Amino acid sequence: MRRFFYAINNDNADAMPLSKLGDLPLGSDVELPDSIVHHWCRVLRANIGDQGILFDGLGGEYQVALQTISKKKATATLLTHLNDDRTAPVISKIGLVMSRGERMDYAIQKATELGVTAIQLLSSHHGEVNLKPAQVDKKLAHWQQVAIAACEQCGLNRPPLILAPLSINEWLNHSDSLNTATMVSPIVSTLSQDTYYKVLQKTADLRMQMSVPAAGQPAKPEKLASVLKQDSPYIELLIGPEGGLSDDECQKAESVGFMPWQIGSRVLRTETAPVVALTTLLALYG
């Protein structure tokens, strides 16, 4: 059954604001946003009576049936609600230095499938990508949509927040005081204020930077095992670019509590590191 993200923020200025699905009783008809109408009704050629899944990121998912289809609009009836978010047991935020093209899309897509809670976009000394101010909104919307599409595919009902880019030093200096609700694409601006995402404003239980293997350096922080025995531990990860973080950036990260973490004896690509790190955390959890 096809799944679609029902974005509460309607970018169609001529349409009525979309309602939270949870505010409506089962049996109600909801008007579908343009993005779903286009994909479901036009691209997939759905017919009246066809069923699908809607999720708005605020909890669970709704089985719906197409009720009406016109040239520009469509409505669906809420049939049932499943209160299952399929979120990962480890709450995680990745500070990820931006890379080019498909490698960045891949990193965001796979991190989403593995249940990441948020991804902070970063620029760094050795990074390949430094967005101009005029590029930020477009790229942020693109990467948020990559995450949403991954949710639609994998069954996750709470999309990770993709946070507007900062320099790595700015993030390390102010990460505990940033207001994540002001750093997201409009498509998730209402969603970002939900209670579920408020944990991102708290201090993480553990901060780790993915480290290039080095002789004499511990493979992982001693604290990791005990943190992963907590209920819903919150872990921040810092992942550098292909060229690695500079010495100054590594030292700055360490000074604000990021402990080196090296997984194996190989050097991982920047798009591979989030996959390996999140998979390892989930495997070690509990």
C-alpha positions, 0 to 999 in steps of 0.5 A: 500500500502506497505511503504519503507524507501529509505535510501540515504546512500547505505551500498553496496560498490559495488553499485552506490550511491543512488540518492535523490528521489527529484532530479529525475523527475517523470517517472524515474526509481530508483534502490532499495537498498538491504533492500527493494529488500529483503523485498518487492521482496523476503519476500513479493513476489512482482511482476512487476507492483506492487505499493508501497510507497518510502520515503527518509526522505527529504520531502513527499513520492513517489508512485512507481511501480516495473519495473524490478526484478532480482535475486539480484536487482530491479528497480521501476518507480516514479509515483507520489509525495505527499508533506505530511510529517505528522510531529507533530506540536511540535518539540521534543527531548527526552533524554531517559535513556536506558532500556533493551530489548523490553522495549527500542524498545517499547519506541522508536517505540511509540515515533516515532508514536507520532512524536518525532523528535530525541531521545538522548540515555543516561546512568545514575547512576540508569540506567540498560544499559551501552554499551561498545564501541564495542556495540554502532554501532550495538545497534544504528543501531538497534534502528534507524531501529526500528524507521524507521520501525515505520515510515513505519507503521504509515505514518511518512515521516521524521524519528526521529534521534536516537543519540549515547549514552552519560552519562547524565552529559555529555549531560546536560553539552554539549547538546547545542554544540553537532553536531547531524550529527556525532552522528547518524547511517550511515543509516541516516547520510545524512538525519541528515544534512537536514534543517529540523533537524537543529532545534535540534542544537538550544536552546529549547523553554522549557526543562522539566524532567519527575518527580516522583510525589512529594508533594509541587511540581508544576504539570507542568511549568507555561511556558508550556501553552504559549510555546505550543501556538507558531508555531512549539515549540521546547521542550526537555524532560528528562526521567530517568530509572526505578530507577529514576534519582539520586538526583545529576542528578535531581539537575544538570538537574534543573541547566541547565533549565530542569523544573520538570513535573509530569503527574498525581499522578502515577509513570510511567514506563520508556517506558510508560513516552515518550508515555504519555508525547508526547501525552499530549503535542500534546493534549495541543498544540494550 
